[in-house]
Amino acid sequence: MASFATLLPLILFLLVALVVSIVVRRRTAAAGGGFVSSYFIGNRALGGFVLAMTTIATYGSVSSFVGGPGQAWQTGFGWVYMAVVQVTALVLLYGIFGKKMGLVSRRLNAVTVVDVVRARYGSNALANLSALVIVLFFAATMVAQFVGGAKLFEAVTGYSYVVGLVLFGIAVVLFTTIGGFRGVAVTDALCGIMMLVGIVVLAFGILTAGGGYEAIMQSIKAKSPQMLEPFSGGTMPASLFFTQWLLVGVFTFVLPQSVVRTMGYKDVKSLHSAMIWGTVIIGAMMIGVTSLGVLSAGVLTEDLAAYGGSVDNIIPTVIARSLPPVLAGVAIIGPVAASISTVSSLLISSSSAIIKDVYLAWCADRGRTPAERTVAFSSQATTLLIGLLVFVLSIVPPDVIWKINMFAFGGLETAFFFVLVCGLFWKRANATGALASMVGGTVAYCACMAAGFKVADLHQIVIGITVAGILMVAGTLASRQRPEARMEVFFPEGE
């Protein structure tokens, strides 16, 4: 039965997020710097805490709160041990890319990752291909976020899937369109805080419903003792640990939606602060919510078929069964906030890929300078249209959202790992190698995913990354650096 008491906290949160987005957008516009700089990179003014929270909120999608814990309910603590690697995500991002990407983007006055790729390799083809890859994989991720959030909404509030999709789908498209990068960053910080609140509320509900931690652990031990083992009775083999650590940990520092955050920090002090804040919070968040998935096995004790046959239904079900309506409404703000923050970040990045990286670059090559008013309208209209397209694609929901999310993660990591790492740290790397790496690696990854082909039972990301690396080296050694490449910006003498 539909419950307005459950719905009310979510409505209040969405209204607050919308108001915050409007206020931040006005303040950013008043600060000057031009529309492109303010809308797509927030005038490079993010402080440490906001930088950390917006990166975490973008990284922590709805699958982190629904699909991942649901899988932990089925698998056990092995899934938690696999999730531990996510603690390294922000250390790798800020530690490897943070400072150099910030310095390079300022020298170039770049506002997107593709701006940096274009300048480093001197290739419009590579830049346009990068923009296309970003938009396609981001679209898949955004569909998964909309679907996950709306399914959760339906299960907990009793209102229909479509009502949930309309409610926060329209909200996120609106405040992303209005707020721009900094509006997204600040609302992401708000979403990140609500994620933590949601985890605490859900923990209270699960522990209360299960009779306390000891009772829950005894129940799990009696029914499924293998869930307490690191390898979960063989369901978590070493190959799965290894490749998942690569997929959701080590390689995540090249995800474009995260890398662009390193271009928006205010100063080095903010970057260092974000690394500390972010590592502590993402550890508590990711390990905590996955552990709650395991503890849910002490509350939801029937077979998966009793919960609709999908692990995506576990967390919505345990929220609905373990919490009173108002607290259930508070608890779903966390995963819905994860969905909203991820979609908003990907929307702004997709819009920048189309307008800044393709349209404005095309105009610059022809000596044209569109009026700022035209750029502003085109950017906001593009953001709105992409959001509406993803919304329409989400009306008929696919199953198992965490798998869709992981597919997109792997595609983006394969496409950008060597292009970005070699671009920043290997002087010899050139456009031929980068193009071969992005095309060959991504095609190999997607083909193997489609065919279900694996090597030694390792995830297809290993094949994609290996092919991408080989092609980067081979293509680079077989060709020369293009004269258009801005090498003096990336490797200045004496630095």
N, C-alpha and C positions, 0 to 999 in steps of 0.2 A: 504494500500500500504506500502511495506517495506521501511523504512527510515534509511539510513546509519547515518544521523545526530543524530538520537536517539540511535543508536547502539554504536557510537564512545565513549561516556563517559564510558559505561560499559566495553568495550574492554580495555580502558586505565586503568580502575580500576583493572581489572583482571590481567593485565600485571604487574602493581605496586605490587599487592598482591603476585604474583609469585616471583618477584625479592626480595621482603622483606623476603619471606619464605626461599629462597636460602641463602641470606645473614645471617639471624638469625641462620639457621642450621649450617653454617660454623663456626660462632662465638661460638655457643654452643659446637660444636665438639672440637674447639681449646681450650676451657676452661677445657676440660677433664671431669672426673667423670664416664667414661664408657658409652657404647652405651645405655644400658637399662635405666640408670638414666637420661641421656640427652634426649633420644628420647621420653620416656613416661612421664617424670615429669619435664623436663627442668632444671635439677640440682637444683631444689628448689630455683630459683633465681628471682621470679616474684616480681616486685615492686608494690606499692599500686594501681597506676592508671591502669597499664596493667592487674593486677589481677581483678580489678573491671570491666574493659571493656570486658575481655575475659569471665567472668562469665555472664555479661549482654548479650553479643552477643550469648552465648550458650543458655541462658534462653529465649531470645527473638527470636523466630523462625519466619519463613515466615508467619505462621498462625497469629502471632501477628500483622503483617502488611497487611495481605490480608483477611483471614477468620474472625478474630476478628472485625476489622473495618467494614467489610461487614455485619456482624451480627448486629453491632451497627447502620448501615444505616437502617436496617430493624426494629430494636427494639427501639432505642432511647437512652436517657441518662441513663436509667437503666443499660444498658450494660457497660457504663462508670463507674458507681458507683460500679458495680461488679468488674471491672478491677482495681479499686483503691487498692485492697488488695495486688496486686503484689509489691507494695512499700515495703512490709514487707519481701520479699523474701531474700534479701541479709543480712538484719539484723538478721534474723533467722539462715541463713546459717553460717555466720561468727561468730555470737554471741553464738550459741549453739555448733556447730561442729568445728569452725575454729581453736581455739587454741589447744584443746585436740587432734583433728585429726592430726594437724601439729606435735605436740609433739610425739604422738604415732607412726606416720609414720617415724619420724626420728629415734626413738629408734629401730624400727624394720627394718629400711632401706627399708620400703615399698614404692612402686611406683604406686600401684593401690588400689582401694577400696577393691577389692577381696583379696589382700595381707593382709589387715587389718582384714577382716572377717575370713580368714583362721587362722591367728594367734590368734584371740580372742576366737574362738570356738574350735580350734584344729580339724577341720573336713574338709577333702578333698572333701567329698560328698557335703557339704554345699558350699564350695568354687567353685567347678565345676558347681553346680546348679546356683550359683550367676552369674558366667560367661555366662552360657547359657541364663539366663533371660535377662541379659544386651544385648547380641548380638541380641536376637529375638526382643525385644521391641525397641532397637536402630534402627534395620533394618526398622521397620514400620515407625518410626519417620523420618528416612532419605529419604524413598520413598516419604513421604508427603512433605519434603523440596524440593526435586528435582522437584516434580510435581508442587508445588506452584510457584517456581521460573521460571520454563519453561512456565507455563500458563501466568504468568505476562509478561514475555519476549515476548511471541506471541501476546498478546493483545496490548501492547504498541508500539513495534517496527514494527509489521507487518510481521516479519519473522516467519517461522513455529515453532511449538512447539518442534519438533525434533532438529531443528537448535539451539534453546535456550538450550535444554537439553545437546546437545553435547558441546556447547561453555563453559558454566560454570561448567557442570558436569566434563569434562576432567580437567578444570583448578583447581577445588577444590580437585579432587583426586590427581593431580600432586603435588600441593603445600602442601597438607597434608602428602603425602608419603615422600616428600623431607624434609619438615620442622620439623616434629616431634612435640612434645608438645609445646616447646617454640615458634617454628615457627607458630604453630596454635594460641598460645596465643597472639603473636604480631599482626598477621594478623586479629585475632578476634578484637583486639583493634582498628585496622584500620577500620574494618567492623562496629564496634560500632559507630565510629565517622561519618561514611557515613550514618548510620541509622538516626542519628540526623540531618545531612544535608538534607537527603531525606524528613524528616518530615517537616522541615522548607520550603523547596521548594514546597512540596505538599500543605502546608497550604496557601502559597502565591497563588498558582493556584486555589484552591477551593474558597478562599475569593474573588479573582478577578472575577472568573467565576460566582459566586453567587451574585455579587453586594455588597459585604461587609457583615460583621457579622450580623448587624441588619436586613438586607434584608433576609439573609438566615434564621434567627430565625423566622422572620415573616412568611416566606414561610412554614416552618415546622409547626408553630402554626396553620396556616390556613388549611393546608392539613391533618396533623396528630398530633393534640394537645397532644395525649397520649404519644408521644415520649418525651415530656418534663417532664413527671412524673417519680418519682423514680421507681415505679413498672410497668411503661409503659402500663398502662391500663389493668393490669392483666397478661400480657405476661411475666413478670419477677416476679414470686411468691417468697415469702420468702424462700421456700425450695430450689429454684434455686440459690438464693444469697448465702445461707449457704453452699451448697455443692460445688459451684464454688469457694467460698472463700477457702474451704479446698483444692480443686483440684489444683488451680493455685496460691495459696498463702501459706497457713500454711504448707502443706505437701511437698512443693517443696524443702525444705532444705535437704531432703534425696535422691534427684535424684543423681545417681552416677556420671553423667557428671558434676554436680555442686560440689559435695563433693570432687572429685579429685582435684579441684582447691584449696581447703584448704590445700592440701598436697604440693603445689608448691610455697607458698609465701616465701619471703626472710627472714623476721623477723616480730615481733609482730607489730612494727610501720607500716609496709606495710599492715598488716591485718586490723589494725584500720583505716588506710587511705582508704583502699578499701571499708570498710563498709560505710564511709561517702560519698566518691565519688559515689559508686554504688547505694546507696539509692536515692540520689538526681537525678542521671541520669536515673535510671530505672523508677522513678516516672514521670519525664518529658516525657520520651519516651513512656511508656505504656499508661499513661493517655492521653498524647497528640495525639498519633496516633489513639486511640479509639474515642476520641472526633472528630477527623477529619472524621471518619466514619459517625458520626451523622450529621456533617455539610455537608457531601456529599449529604444528602437527600434534601438539598436546591439547588443542581446542577442537580442531577439525580432524576427527579420527576415522572418518569413513574413507572409502576408496575415491580416487579422482572422479570416477563416473558420477558420484553423488553430487559433485560440484560443477556439473556441466561438461566434464571431460577435458577441461583446459586449465593449465596452471595459472593462466591469467585471471581466473575467477577466485583464486584462493584469498588474496588480500581483501578484495571487495567483500567477500563472504564473511571473513573474520571480523572486519570492521562492523558490518551490519549486525552480526550476532553478539559481539562482545561489548558494544558501547551503546549508551542511550542516544536518542536522536541528535541532540545538540552536539555532544562530543563526537559522534560519528561524522557530523558535518564539519567539525574542526579537523578531524583526522584526515578526511579526504582532501582538505585544502593542500596538504603536503604533496601528494602525488599529482593533483591537478595543477598545483603551482609548478611542479617539475615539468609537466607537459607544456604549460603556458610559457615558462622561461625558455625551454628548448625551442619551441615553435617561434617565439618572438625573435630569438637570436638568429635562427636559420632564415627567417623571413627577411630580416634586415641584411643578412649576408647575401641572400639570393637576389634581393633588389639591387644591392651594390654591384653584384656580378653582372647583371644585365645593363644597368644604367651607367655606372662608373667604368666598368671594365670593358664593356662592348660599345655602347652608344657614344659615350664621351670620347673614348679612344678613337672610334671611327670618325667623329667630328674633328678631333685634333689632327688626324692624318690628312684631312682635307682642308685644313686651315680655318675651320669654322669654330665659333665660340657661342654656344647656345646661351640665351639669357638665363640668369639665375632663377627667374620665376618659372621658366620652362623646365629647367632641371628639377626644381622643387616639385612641380606638379607631376612630372614624369616619374620621379622617384617614389612619391607617395602613392600614385596610381598603380605603379608596378607592384609595390608592396601589397596593396589592397587586392589586386587581381590574382597574384600568386596565392595569397591567403584564401581567397574565395575558391580558386581551383583546387587547392588541397582539401578545403572543406567539402566540396562536391565529391571528390574521390573518396572521402572518408564516410560518406553516407551508407555505403555497403561495406561493412568492416571486414578486413582480412583477419585470419587467426594468428595466434602466437606472435604478439607484437615484439617480444624481445629478440626473436630471430630476424625480423625485418630490420630492427635497429642495429643488430650486430652485422648484418649484411652491408648496410650503409657505412658503418664504421670501417669495415674491412675494405670497401671500395675506395673510400676517401684516403685511408692510410696507404693503400697500395699506390694510388695515383700521386700522392704528394710527398711520400717519405723521402725518396732520393732527390726529387726535384727541389725540395726545400733544404734538406740537410746538406746536400752537395752544393746547392746554390750559395748557401751561407758560409760553408767551411772548406770547400774544395775549389781552389782557384781554376783548375783545369776544366771543370765541368762546363759543358756548352749546350747550346740549343738542340743540336742533333741528339745528343745523349738524353737530354731531358724529355724531348718529344717521344723518343723510342721507349723510354722508361715508363712514361705516363700511359701511352697507348698500349704497349705490349703487356705491361703489368696488369693494367685494368681489364683488358680483354681476357687475359689468362685467368685472372681471378673470377670474373663473372662467368666465363665458360665452365670452369671447374665447379663453381657453385651450382650452375644450372644442371650439370651432368652428375653432380654428387661425387665427383672424382676427388680422391685424397691420396696422399703419399704417407705411408706408415701411420695411417689413421690420424694425421695431423690436419688441423683446420686449413681450408684453402687459402687463408691469408699467407701461409708459409710459401705456397707456390707463387702467389701473386708478387710478394715482396722479393722472392728470389729471382724471378724473371725480370722484374723492374730493375733490380740491382745489376744483373748481368748486362742488360740492354743499356743502362746508363753508362757503365764503364766502356762497353764495346762502342757505342755511338760516340762517346766523347773522344776515345783514342783514335777513332777513324776520321775525325773531322777537326776543324779549327774553330776558335772563338769568333763569334760574329762581331764586326766593328761597332754595331749598335749597342752591344752589351755595356752597361755602365759599371765596368770593373773597378774604376777608381772610387766609386761609392762603397762598394762591398769590401774591397781590399786596399784601402788607402796606405800609402807608404808610411812607415814608421808606426803602424798600429798592429 
